[in-house]
């Protein structure tokens, strides 16, 4: 039980820290002339992730932890850090584009277009599975897939506009 509480507390602290960093980066990017796209769906992303965290806090706090899945989650954090370090001050939780700025093509972006989303998809599934919450992982994975369908399309359009490919 104590391990479960520690994991959930670390997860919540990580997400809050990321929101602070994202807000800092967003303010700096907007001050440099960046543009936000998709603000209309952002609130749903926040609600989805808040519900996921709250649900985990309610359902998983006293459950045993699968050590193999926990090890995968810990390894996944290396990928998260790789994404954050690659994007640096351009990393944010919103769709913020800086017109004319080149696309990031280094780090994990050499291999896939949306490595941060891959990390989030895996976390949304693996963290509940680490606590034996198969149904919870399935429900939130489906909801996240629907949200990412909207998000990735909006981001793709925003990147084309920022690159001058589409007006």
Buried (B, 14 or more C-beta within 10 A) or exposed (E): EEEBEEBBEEBBEEBEEBBEBBEEBBEBBBEEEBBBBBEEBBEBBEEBBEEBBEBBBEBBBEBEBBEEBBEBBEEBEEBBEBBBEBBEEBBBBBBBBBEEBEEBEEBBBEEEEBBBBBBBBBBBBBBBBBBBBEEBBEBBBEBBEEBBEBBBEBBBBBBEBBBEEEE
